[in-house]
Amino acid sequence: MAATAAVELPAPRDKVAARVLRAVAKAPIHLVLVVLGALWIVPTVGLFITSILPASALASKGWWQIFSKPSIATWANYDAMFHNHGLIGALKTTAYIAIGNTLLVVVLGAMAGYAFAWLDFPGRDWLFIGVIGLLVVPLQMALIPMFRLYDSLSLYDTVFGIILFHVAFGLPFAIFLLRNFFIGLPKDILESARIDGASEIVIFVRLILPLGLPAIASLAIFQFLWTWNDLIVALTFGQNTQPITVWIFGQLREFGTSIDVIAPASFISLVVPLAVFFGFQRYFVQGLLAGSVK
Amino acid sequence: MSAGGITAEPPVIAAPPPSGEPGRLSRYVAGAIFLAPALALLAVWMVYPAVYTIIRSFFGQSGYLGHWVAFDNYRHLFTTSTLTTAIKNNAIWVAVVPAFVTAIGLIFAVLTERVRWSVAFKTVVFLPMAISAFATGVTWRIMYQQDPNQGAINALGRSIKGVVSPAGVLPNALPSTPSILSSPNGSLVLKTPLAPGGRALLGLTGIAPDAVPKGGVQAVDPPQKSGDIVGVVWRDFKPGGGKPGVVEKGELGLPGVTVQLRNAAGKTVQSTSTKPNGTFDFAKVPSGSYQAAVGSQTFAKPWGGFSWLGPSLITPALLIAYIWIWAGFAMVVIGAGLAAMPRDVLEAARTDGASEWQVFRRVTVPLLAPVLSVVFITMIINVLKVFDLVIALAPESVQSNANVIALAMWRTAFGGTNDFGTGSAIAVFLFLLVIPVLALNIRRFKRDV
């Protein structure tokens, strides 16, 4: 910024010279960033290219052979994927789990967040501290007891059982995030609504939810990605109820020979998160920033 | 960070209800109704199991409770080799990852501030955050394949290594007749002593047709030349076999092979390279007894690649992949902190004549300290809980070597043995490790209120 101010006075030609000079001075930074950017994009590109190569081509050579022989690329692997009932079923299961969990966490989290932010009742702050305490409880603490309990509740190997586990472990963060957002909403709007005689339900639905939309959007995206990408919960509480990660996990044992299945399935599994990420990048980053105080 | 103001936590507490006793009661009821579903779920899915797991960790392997074993399960934790490996590995993770992720995030955040296309760069580095750790594991497993022909990382390693010590032209060649000996240093020596005017036939086999060096043509048995030692290095094989030790039609010369002439003491006195027809010629050799040899560099095997997915390198391989995932997180959080930093302080330092490095070291980093510590602590927790990446990236055969606490817990409880007692103890151990962070969070909340 200071540099721009400094070169304001001289003639235009010097301005150009200064600009060129600055660009040259910055060249190393550009170069370093280009190399680093390449390092970060190459593995994902490699996965994609692997997914469009026939298994026979991959038996002896890596995915970069495509650059010397682009004609070997084929959609056959993907074609096979979309005729694979196991994979289609797994994708559906993943979607059910991710969407069901997201809806439940958002609704229940917003209700609780509202109560913690704007409803006064005895022991409220202590309860909230309890919720914050639950933020760091590793889900490993619940796997064994819930595994047993699910058996007796007939929740084992059901989409609903997997969803409820995710919801419970998503709630502390949801409550924490939304309570902190709601508490920053203008007080007088709420108070005047109350004086006007609006019930808490009406205030919640008509005021809190719309005003809290930015935070709710962040939360929803996070929950969606978290459950879409989950492995451990579904692996523990499902057997035939397999989301995409568990389905691919089942193929990993034969990594070399099943690469024409594993690579395209993995890529399909990350297309949806990537779409969500690109579509809602702003909310994603916001949620991340809020979540990092976790 | 400022956008949306999610983290802003003004010390506002809902005002006490203005007045009116019925209003207060109904508000209590409303509070209960709004909280009930969430609290019920938390009670059943988090509080009850946590208590149960703690109790369960003092009981034996199987059954609803098993029998009382006191601290035996915890003793296993520190005596069973797979579990101690897990703890040791996790210690390495904690020692390496938070520091690297924070440092890389800081560097990226500072660098991207200086270019206009920072959004593109940030997006690329941030992408892995959206992808499941599981898919990342698959992705990196492809990168880490050991054969440099298949794994991109070892391919890169080979091309770097190829500059330093290139592979030989005939890595797999063998002598075609017993008169040629392999010497311990890898070179092939013709047993028969040679005098000036002599001729050396160095037939090799074990060379695939497409492995014949470029330019090889029909081999020629060179005519002897007085004063010189001549010879030929050729692929002593043709379809149908041919006669070993004899240059025949259809057998190709091996060009570019380094041939050495050694004196009686075994010292190399001349060295030359073969022609397209495989022939070579040591000119004007003083009288004496010599041996012809093909230098060991000809047979140097190409680099086989690091065994990233093998037992000894699997943890470094995992750490790299994990840092790759989380660098974007650190970059974005630190970048937000950087953007919120008071510009005038930086400018003041610059006007006072501080160099860019001094500004970075003395102003930027200290001002960012709170953000850096948030990233660091978040990474410690993440790393303690790491599971998906390990189970996806580490082949099953090396999972014991790659073991971490969360994976050990899962394998112990659900990986076949179903030892719920020890599994519970591992879970409690993991919980104890994150408790300091819990205390930190609660303190921060209390301070804010």
Interface residues (C-beta under 8 A of the other chain):
Chain A: M1 A2 K26 I29 H30 V32 L33 L36 G37 W40 I41 V42 P43 T44 G46 L47 T50 L58 S60 K61 G62 W63 W64 L108 G109 M111 A112 Y114 A115 F116 A117 W118 L119 D120 F121 P122 R124 D125 L127 F128 I129 V131 I132 G133 L134 L135 V136 V137 P138 Q140 M141 A142 L143 I144 P145 M146 F147 R148 L149 L164 F165 V167 A168 F169 L171 P172 I175 L177 N180 F181 I183 G184 K187 E191 I195 E200 F204 P214 A215 S218 L225 W228 N229 D230 L231 I232 L235 T236 T245 I248 F249 L252 R253 F255 I259 I262 A263 S266 F267 S269 L270 P273 L274 V276 F277 Q281 R282 F284 V285 Q286 G287 L288 L289 A290 S292 V293 K294
Chain B: M1 A3 G4 G5 I6 T7 A8 E9 P10 V12 A14 A15 P16 P17 P18 R24 R27 Y28 A30 G31 A32 F34 L35 P37 A38 L39 L41 L42 V44 W45 M46 V47 Y48 P49 A50 Y52 T53 R56 Y64 F108 L111 T112 R114 V115 A120 F121 T123 V124 V125 L127 P128 M129 A130 I131 S132 A133 F134 A135 T136 V138 T139 W140 R141 I142 M143 Q145 N149 Q150 G151 A152 A155 W324 A327 G328 F329 V332 V333 A336 R343 E347 R350 V374 V375 T378 I381 L384 K385 F387 D388 I391 A392 P395 E396 A406 M409 W410 A413 F414 F420 G423 S424 I426 A427 V428 L430 F431 V434 I435 V437 L438 N441 I442 R444 F445 K446 V449
